[in-house]
Amino acid sequence: MTEFLDASTDVSGEPDGSALRELEDRVLWLSTAMVHHANRVRPNRTGLKVGGHQASSASLVSIMTSLWFRHLTAEDRVSVKPHASPVLHAINYLLGELERDYVTRLRAFGGLQSYPSRTKDPDPVDYSTGSVGIGATATVWGALARRYVNREHATARPAGRQYALLGDAELDEGA
């Protein structure tokens, strides 16, 4: 894992198609490696898997890579489904927003959460989505709050966009 972490990828500027594909491959590798390390490599007295869902993470790699490396602005906010937390952490690592030692600490004490958490994760998270179903509505409330503040306080701030990245569980659970 360390050889891959040491390899550099230029994330400055807007990547072209081939560079975006290279970033997507790195995000996929890092996110699945995080889950594998948590379940199979890190010492574990009980032998039980600590979690992480590689397929659920992989389902959002293309969308999240495109959003973070090509489309998002500083004003945009994204709610990421809980099972795609490793993808968010991998992207934040590549952007320099997450220290390297956290990459091997998914679901470890004092490490990365198995869901995006604004209060418990060391890297940037727009919305905590630990409770399945909350992420789907968080962006609606975020957009309404931003619209209200802009209207009532006559701020000339850019509105930004709200994205909700969901899976079947978020749509089944509701909030």
N, C-alpha and C positions, 0 to 999 in steps of 0.2 A: 504494500500500500504506500510506503514512504517514497518509492521511486516515482510513482504517479503523482504524488503530492508535490514532489520537488520539480516536476516538469512544469514549465511556465506556459501560460496561454495569455496572449495580449487581449485584454478586455477593454482597452481604451477606444474611444470612437464608436461609430456604428458599424458593426461587422457586416460584411457582404454574405452572400448565401453560403459559400464554402466555410468561411470563418464561423458563421452561426452554427453550421452543422458540426464543426469541430467542438465548439462550446457545448452543444447539445450532447455529444458523445461523452465529454468530460463530466457534465452534470449527471448523466445517467450512470456512469461508472462510479462517481463519488457517492451518489445517493444509495446505490445498491451495495457498495462497499461498506458504507456506514452501518447498514442493517446487518450485513454479513458479519462484520466485526463485533457488533453488539451480541449477536446470537451464537457465533461459532469461534471467535478468536479470543475475545476478552475472557479472562478467568471468571468462572462462575461455579460457586460451590454446589449449587443445587442441580446444575445441568439443564435447568429449564430455559427455554428461549425467553428472552426479555421483550421480544416484540419487534415491531417494524414490519412494514408490508412492502416488499419490493415491487410487486405488480401494481399495487395501488399508487405507489410513487411514480413508477415508470409511465403510467397513463397520463401524467401531466408534464412530463419532461419537455416535450416539444413546445407546448403552449407557454409554459413558464420561462423557458429559455428565450423564446421570441419576445415575450412581454418584457422581461428584465433587461435583456441586452439590446433591444431595438425600439420598443414602443413606450415604456413607462416614462412619465415625467415626475418631477419632485412632488407635484401636487396630487398625483394618483395614489389610490389606496387599493390594496388587494387582500382579500380574504382567501386564505389557502386551506383546502380541506385538510383535516388532521392527518390522514394517512400520507399526505405528500410533504410532511414536515422535513424528511431527509432531503428532498429536492430543494426546498427553500434554504436549508442550511448549506447545501452544496453550492448553490448560486451565491449566497452571501460569502462563503469562503473564497470563491473565485473573484468576487468583487472586492476582497480585502476587508470585509465587514465582520469576519469571524476568524478568530485565531486558530491556527493549525491544530493545536492540541485538543480542541473540541471535536474535531472530525472523528476521532476514535472514542468519543464519550457520549454517543447516543444512548439514552435511557440509563446512564450511569449516575450515581449520586453526585450532584453538583454539575452534571453535564447537560446535554441537550435534551429537551423534552420530546416525547413521541408525537407531540402536536405543537403547532405554532403558539408560543406564549409570549405576550408582551412583558410580563413580569418575571418569568423564570428563565427565558433564553437570553444569552448574551448578545445575540445578533438582532438586527432590526426586524420587527414583526408589526404589521399594521393592525391586525385583529387577532385576538386569541380565539382559537377554534377548538378547544379541548372538548367542549360539549357539542356533540354532533348535532347539526341543525342550526346552531347559532351563526355560523359563518354565512349562511345563505341570507339571513336577515340583517346581519351587521352592516353590510354595504348599503342596504336600503336606509337604515337609520343614519349611517354616516353621511349619505347624500342629502337626506332631509336636514340634518343638523348643519351641514355646510351651507345649504341653500338658505336656511333661516338666518344664520350668522351674517352671511353676505347681504341679505335683504334688510335685516333689522339694524345692522351696524354700518351699512353703506361702505363696506370694504371693497376695494377694487382688486381683490385677490382672484387669481385664476381659479376656476371651479374645480378642475381636476376630474378625473374619472374614477368610478368605483367598479372593481371587478370582483366577482364571486366565483371562485374555482371550486366546483362541487363534484361529488361522486354520488353514487346511488344511496349511500347511507344518509347523507345530508338531506336528500329529497324525501327519504322515507321517514326520518325522525321528526322533522319539523321543529319550529321554534315559536 
